[in-house]
């Protein structure tokens, strides 16, 4: 009995010692946020990532009762922003809006990174970056993938990409591999110059967002012939997916994403709260208008769905980029 009583006293003492820590964490979570929240965006102002950060951030501000400040810190494929957020206290006051390149592809594209995406960040919410259809010049006289492949077997074809190592670069490589073609990938710094060259007929096609390609589509110069992912996009309902047209490559079934993350160690209560508010924000009028403008069908999902997506599709993206054989920077 004395031994049993002693054990009880020890356990009670340990519980008492831990109680202040638990209560302290709970108190911090309940008091949060007591000051402005900073969202660091890994890409320049005006792009989709920045637009989403400001729209979702505005909703967070309204619901949390604190100002949400968006700070752009672009460079090195989002690495500068990632390093800043990794080094911030995990107190819910510094968050990051970035894209799948920062979280996944960069580990292949760079020799070394100042962060480990798998260890340094807690996943809060993700949203679709949208379908990136394959659009070709009208002069090719094709309306679907089979006709385009037939054309590419008989003619020299150059397809634009908005960056080496990007989805559009992967698309060229995977189509070449799947059909045994030798199309050339022409790399640009962003979508604008790529679509300008398509308009001028300097390249035969490219993959990118409907919003950025709007001019070539409206002019009738660009013809969308296939969309990635497993379902058609609402803005191009008559354009079949790659999978529907017989292309079984995993590359055309994956979903690129934009996401909200925080430093590892953030209290779970904060993660849950932010996750719920992001889903709520996705239903707001402002965000829905942005989705319509950019031809994106799906709004933000919560942290559980994001973790599932990251675990299931992340390794496939990494292998696809590795398959490009690029020399890391």
N, C-alpha and C positions, 0 to 999 in steps of 0.2 A: 504493500500500500504506500509506504513512504516514497518508494521509487516511482510509483505511478503518479503520486501527487507532485513529485518533483518534475516529472515530464510535463504534466499539465501546466505547471508554473512557467516552464521554459517556453512551451508553445504559446501560452498567453502573453509572455513577454515579447516574443517575436512578433506576434500579431499586433501588439500595442505599438511596437517600434515601427512596423510597416504602415500603420493606420495614418500617421501624418503625411506620409508620402502619397498614399492613395487619395486622401482628402485634399492634399495640395494639388494633385493633378486634376481632380474633379472641380476644384474651385477655379483653377486656371481655365478649364474648358468652359465653365459656366460664365466666367467673366469675359470671355473672348467673344467678339473683338472689342477691345477697349480703345483702339486707335486705328488709323487707316491701314488698309491691307495693300501690299504692293504685288502686282502681277508683272513679272519680267517676261517679255516676249522675245523669243530668239530670232526674230526676223523683222525686216524693216516695216515702217508704217505704211498703211494702204493695202497690204496684202491680206489674203483671207485669214491667216492666223491672227494678225493684228485686229482685223475687223471683228472676228469672233471674240477675241479677248476683251475688246471694249464693250461689245453687246452683252456678253455673258457677265462681264464685270459690273456693268451698270445694274443688272438684276441682283447680283450679289450685294451690291451697295445698298440698294433699296430694301432688301430683305434683312440685311444684317445691321443696318443703321450706322454704317461707317463708310467713309470714302474708300473707294477702290482705285488706286493709282496704277495706270498702265505705263510701264517703262520699256522702251525698245532697246535691246542690246543685241544687235545682229552681228554675225561674223562666225566663220569656221563652222558652218552648218548647224548653228544653234549652240555650239560648244561654249561660247562666252557666257551666254545666259545660263546654261546648265551648270557651269562652274560657280557662278554667283549664287545660284539657288542651293546648290549642294552645300556651300559654305555657310549658308544662313542658319540661324537658330530654328529648330523645328517647332516653332510656336504658333504657326498658322498665319503669320504676318508677311511671309514672303513665299510666293507661289510662282509657277512657270506655265506659260502657254507655249507649246512647241508642237512639232510634228514627228511623224514616225521616223524621219531621217535622223533626227537627233537621238531618238530613243533606240533605234535599231541599226540603220545603215552605216552610221558614222564609225562604228567599231570595225568596219571593213574598209571604209574610205580613208581613214586616217591611221598613221603609224602608231600614234599614242593619243589618248584623250585624257583630259583633266577630271574625268568623272567616270563612274561605272553606273550606267542606266539601271541595271538590275538591282544594285545595292544602295545607291545614293538617293533614290526617289521613292515616294509612296504614290501609287496611282489613285487619282481621285475621280476623273471623268474623261471620257473620250467622245469624239464626234466624227462622223464621216468627213473625209476631205472631198468626197464626191466622186462620181464616175469620171474617167478621163478617156473619152472616146477616141478611136482612131479615125482621123479625118484626112481625106485625100483630095487632091486637086481634081476639079471637074473634067479637066482635059483627058484624064485617064479613061473616062467613059465607063467607070465601074460603079456598082450600087451595093455590092456586098463583098464579103471576105473572099468567097470562092473566085469571083471575077477578078478581084485585086491580086490574089495569088497567081492566077493564070497570067495576068499582065506582068507581074514581077518575074515570072519564069522566062519571059520573052524580052524584057526590057531592063535597062539599068534603073534602079530605084534608090533614091535617097530619102530617108525619113528623119525628120527633125526630132531632137530631144531637148528638153528645157534645162538639162544638166547631165553630165556624165554620172552614172550611178543612180539616176532617177528611175521612176517607174517607166517613163517613156523610153529610156535607154534599155531597160529590161525587156520592154515590149518588142523592140526591134530584134534583140538577141533571141528571144523565145520564139518569135515567128520564124526567124531564120532556121532555128534548130528544128522546130516542129515540121516545117514544110521543105527543109533542105534548100533554102534560098540564100542569097548573098547580098541582101540589101545593106546599104551603107547607113550607119548612124551618124548624123551631123549634129554636134553638140552646140547649144546656144547658152547664153547667160539669161535664162528666164524665158517665158513664153512669148512675150511681145515680139522680139526679133524673129522668133521661129515662125509665128503666124504671118509676119510681114513678108518673109521669104516665100512662104506658101502662096500668099496672095500674088507675089511677083512671078511665081512659077519656078523659083530657084530650087525648090525641093518638091517632091511628089506627095508628101504627107507628113503627119506627125500626130502625137498623142498629147492631149492636154485638156484643160477645163473648158466647158462650154462658154463660161463667162469671158475668158480671155480670147476664145476663138470666135466670139460673137460677130466681129466684122466680116470674117471670111464666110461664116455661115449665112449671115444676112445678105451678103453680096451674091450668094450662090456659087462662090468660087470653091468653097470647101464642102465636101460631101461626107457626112459621117457614115461609116460602114460597119462598125462594131463597137460595143461597149464592154468594159470589163465588169467584174463582180458577177454574182449569181442571179441577179434580177435586172431587168431593164430599168432605164431611168425615165422618170416622168416627163422630162423635157424632150426626150427623143423616144417616144413610146413605140415607134415603128422600126427602130434600129435594134436588131437582135444582138444578144450578148455573144462573146467569143465562144462560150460553151455551147450555146444554142447552134452555133455554126460549126461545131465539131472540134474546136480547139480545147483539148483537155488539160493543157498546161496549167499548173497551180497558179502561175503568175497572174492569170486573168480571172482568178476567183477570189483573190485576196482583197482586203480593204485598207487603203491608206487612211491614216487618221490624224486628227489634230487633238491635242490632249491638254488637260490640266493636271499638274503634279506638284508635289511639295517635297521638302527635305525629309528623308527617312527619320522616323522618330516622332512625327506629328501625332498627337493624341487621336485615338480612333474616333472619339466623339466629334472632333473637328472634321475629320475626313468624311464621316457619315453625313454631317450637316452640309458640308460643301457639295458632296455628291448629290444629295437630295435637291439642293437648290439649283445645281446645274441642270438636272433633269427637268425641274420646274421651269427654268429659264428657256429651255429648248422649246417650250410650248408658248412662249410669249409672242406677242405680235411682232416685235422688232426682230427677233431671231427668225421667225417664220418668213418674214420678208426677205431676209438675207439668204435663207435657204432657197427661196424661189428665184432670187436674182442670180445665184450662182449654180442653180440647177442641182442642188443637193437634196436628197430625199429624206435623210435621217438626221435628227437632232441628237443632242448629247444623251449618253447613257451613264449610269452610275458606276461606282468603283468595282462592284462585283463583275459586271458585264465587261468592263475595261480589262480587268485582270484576266478574264477568260480569253478575250480577244488577243491580248498580249502574249499569253502562254501558247495559244494555238497557232497564231499566224506569225508571231515574231521570228521563230527559227526558220520558217520558210522564206521570209523576206531576206534574212541574213544570207542564206544559202544562194538565193538568186543573185544577190549583189556579188558574192564571192565568185559566182559563175561567169561574171563579166570579165574577170581577169585584169582588173584595173590595178595600177601601181598605187599603193596608199600614199597620200600626201604627207 
